[in-house]
Amino acid sequence: MSHILIIGAGGVSQAATVKCAMNSQVFTKITLASRTKSKCDKIAKFIKDKVGVDIDTAAIDADDTAAVVELIKNIKADLLLNVALPYQDLTLMDACSQTKIPYIDTANYEHPDTAKFEYKLQWAKDGDFKSANTMALLGSGFDPGVTNVYCAYAKQYLFDEIEYIDILDCNAGDHGYAFATNFNPEINLREVSAKGRYYKDGKWIETEPMEIGFSWDYPKIGPKDSYLLYHEELESLVKNIPTLKQIRFFMTFGQSYLTHMKCLENVGMLRIDEVEHNGVKIVPIQFLKTLLPDPASLGARTKGKTNIGCVITGIKDNKPRKVYIYNVCDHQECYQETGVGAVSYTTGVPAMIGSMMVAKGIWSAKGVFNMEEFDAKPFMDELNKQGLPWEIIEMAPNETRLIKEI
Ligand SMILES: NC(=O)c1ccc[n+]([C@@H]2O[C@H](COP(=O)([O-])OP(=O)(O)OC[C@H]3O[C@@H](n4cnc5c(N)ncnc54)[C@H](OP(=O)(O)O)[C@@H]3O)[C@@H](O)[C@H]2O)c1
């Protein structure tokens, strides 16, 4: 019996809110609140038509902690799911610790003026959540999120010791545009145009953007060019799997995407500082967001599949072991079910499952936590029931699906 307050009304929110409504025995009441209330109402109508469940909607400025506190108290919410933007993580965490309700998000805090994410400021709120006798669950999307749970499952059930992890994120969907980003363009382009980083033998190694890449043979998709990026789950996994010798993250990009991004970067359109244009101050990357297709609109036209997974190498019973755990999602099937494509779906479904783990008390603790700090099994079981089934390939220790370096 939980009343969930969901903040944000983009593509990820739509998937998460639809899935909460499909689990109305757990989420007995749903309030969807965001900056633009009409977007919440549109999602509410979709849910009423498709699932037959009524949800409440509200307008909220998630940057205003006091306003969120008031909303939580007025509607008597039991937990808060943040699927707005990473900029709102800290204010929403404060609103939750002040009202003593659990907080769940899908993305690491970023300051709007600095294209950099790290857990420091969110982990620093551990004491606030402990004092409030409640918890914050960080990064309950796919990556971070399910990828952390795959690693936790491997650590808890498949290996005695984990040594190497490669996280591989492939979106082979085709939306037919020359250039579009598959989630919030500002957040996406800040992440992709930043320097790469990975962890090896106790040290973080920085790379130029897209410096390391290879063609990888993704199960049920085939070979795709994949490039090393820094990604937020690396920070917490290095902390929580201390036997790790190396962990890296790769994402697929087509040549058209990379060429457009380089060109936009070269002309200054990815700048995150203010520039003056005809007497008006604008931030180029925010103006670019206005020009690009709304990621939520890509679902209807995107065809193809995603494959996100982890290749994990380590020791079991004194012998080397290597497994590949992954999920494959079809954009059109996601769209038929929730009205959004696979990128929003693969984030929104785990956001609902993380909220379910907390609402049912299956994951219960006091303080601030990452996904891999809990028993992975109940989450893995829900993935199979809620539309994100996973598969495991047992690989020979020296086997690889790497086709060629690029
Ligand atoms: N872990 C993962 O696997 C993963 C993958 C993809 C995305 N994500 C994360 O998921 C989140 C949502 O992504 P998305 O693609 O759905 O983004 P989106 O389409 O841009 O939606 C964001 C929503 O948040 C609302 N919002 C922004 N600032 C707000 C504020 N101050 N107060 C209230 N509402 C506010 C926006 O309102 P308006 O409609 O008024 O603009 C919009 O409805 C992001 O944090 C993203 O980084 C995680």
The ligand as an SDF file (V2000), in Angstrom:
LIG
                    3D

 48 52  0  0  0  0  0  0  0  0999 V2000
   20.1080    5.4050  -15.7460 N   0  0  0  0  0  0  0  0  0  0  0  0
   19.7400    5.3600  -17.0010 C   0  0  0  0  0  0  0  0  0  0  0  0
   19.8100    4.2900  -17.6190 O   0  0  0  0  0  0  0  0  0  0  0  0
   19.1980    6.5660  -17.7040 C   0  0  0  0  0  0  0  0  0  0  0  0
   19.0270    6.5370  -19.0980 C   0  0  0  0  0  0  0  0  0  0  0  0
   18.4080    7.6160  -19.7260 C   0  0  0  0  0  0  0  0  0  0  0  0
   18.0200    8.7200  -18.9680 C   0  0  0  0  0  0  0  0  0  0  0  0
   18.2490    8.7410  -17.6190 N   0  0  0  0  0  0  0  0  0  0  0  0
   17.8320    9.8980  -16.8110 C   0  0  0  0  0  0  0  0  0  0  0  0
   16.4090    9.9370  -16.7710 O   0  0  0  0  0  0  0  0  0  0  0  0
   15.9950   11.2690  -16.4890 C   0  0  0  0  0  0  0  0  0  0  0  0
   14.8340   11.6490  -17.4070 C   0  0  0  0  0  0  0  0  0  0  0  0
   15.2320   11.5560  -18.7610 O   0  0  0  0  0  0  0  0  0  0  0  0
   14.2110   11.9730  -19.9420 P   0  0  0  0  0  0  0  0  0  0  0  0
   14.8410   11.5620  -21.2100 O   0  0  0  0  0  0  0  0  0  0  0  0
   12.8460   11.4900  -19.6040 O   0  0  0  0  0  0  0  0  0  0  0  0
   14.2920   13.5570  -19.8220 O   0  0  0  0  0  0  0  0  0  0  0  0
   13.2660   14.6400  -20.3820 P   0  0  0  0  0  0  0  0  0  0  0  0
   12.4520   14.0650  -21.4920 O   0  0  0  0  0  0  0  0  0  0  0  0
   14.0520   15.8810  -20.6180 O   0  0  0  0  0  0  0  0  0  0  0  0
   12.2690   14.8540  -19.1520 O   0  0  0  0  0  0  0  0  0  0  0  0
   12.6500   15.5320  -17.9820 C   0  0  0  0  0  0  0  0  0  0  0  0
   11.4110   15.9970  -17.2830 C   0  0  0  0  0  0  0  0  0  0  0  0
   11.8040   16.6600  -16.0810 O   0  0  0  0  0  0  0  0  0  0  0  0
   11.0850   17.8740  -15.9960 C   0  0  0  0  0  0  0  0  0  0  0  0
   11.8340   18.8930  -15.2720 N   0  0  0  0  0  0  0  0  0  0  0  0
   13.0350   19.4600  -15.6040 C   0  0  0  0  0  0  0  0  0  0  0  0
   13.3740   20.3900  -14.6990 N   0  0  0  0  0  0  0  0  0  0  0  0
   12.3670   20.4110  -13.7750 C   0  0  0  0  0  0  0  0  0  0  0  0
   12.1360   21.1680  -12.6070 C   0  0  0  0  0  0  0  0  0  0  0  0
   13.0050   22.0820  -12.1670 N   0  0  0  0  0  0  0  0  0  0  0  0
   10.9990   20.9340  -11.9140 N   0  0  0  0  0  0  0  0  0  0  0  0
   10.0940   20.0000  -12.3260 C   0  0  0  0  0  0  0  0  0  0  0  0
   10.2660   19.2650  -13.4210 N   0  0  0  0  0  0  0  0  0  0  0  0
   11.3970   19.4560  -14.1430 C   0  0  0  0  0  0  0  0  0  0  0  0
   10.9120   18.3270  -17.4310 C   0  0  0  0  0  0  0  0  0  0  0  0
    9.9020   19.2860  -17.4480 O   0  0  0  0  0  0  0  0  0  0  0  0
    9.4740   20.0640  -18.7860 P   0  0  0  0  0  0  0  0  0  0  0  0
    8.6130   19.0780  -19.4750 O   0  0  0  0  0  0  0  0  0  0  0  0
    8.7470   21.2600  -18.3210 O   0  0  0  0  0  0  0  0  0  0  0  0
   10.7500   20.3800  -19.5220 O   0  0  0  0  0  0  0  0  0  0  0  0
   10.5850   16.9830  -18.1080 C   0  0  0  0  0  0  0  0  0  0  0  0
    9.2230   16.6770  -17.9900 O   0  0  0  0  0  0  0  0  0  0  0  0
   17.2480   12.1490  -16.6610 C   0  0  0  0  0  0  0  0  0  0  0  0
   17.7530   12.4410  -15.3780 O   0  0  0  0  0  0  0  0  0  0  0  0
   18.2080   11.2470  -17.3960 C   0  0  0  0  0  0  0  0  0  0  0  0
   19.5490   11.5670  -17.1210 O   0  0  0  0  0  0  0  0  0  0  0  0
   18.8020    7.6790  -16.9730 C   0  0  0  0  0  0  0  0  0  0  0  0
  1  2  1  0
  2  3  2  0
  2  4  1  0
  4  5  1  0
  4 48  2  0
  5  6  2  0
  6  7  1  0
  7  8  2  0
  8  9  1  0
  8 48  1  0
  9 10  1  0
  9 46  1  0
 10 11  1  0
 11 12  1  0
 11 44  1  0
 12 13  1  0
 13 14  1  0
 14 15  2  0
 14 16  1  0
 14 17  1  0
 17 18  1  0
 18 19  2  0
 18 20  1  0
 18 21  1  0
 21 22  1  0
 22 23  1  0
 23 24  1  0
 23 42  1  0
 24 25  1  0
 25 26  1  0
 25 36  1  0
 26 27  1  0
 26 35  1  0
 27 28  2  0
 28 29  1  0
 29 30  1  0
 29 35  2  0
 30 31  1  0
 30 32  2  0
 32 33  1  0
 33 34  2  0
 34 35  1  0
 36 37  1  0
 36 42  1  0
 37 38  1  0
 38 39  2  0
 38 40  1  0
 38 41  1  0
 42 43  1  0
 44 45  1  0
 44 46  1  0
 46 47  1  0
M  CHG  2   8   1  16  -1
M  END
$$$$
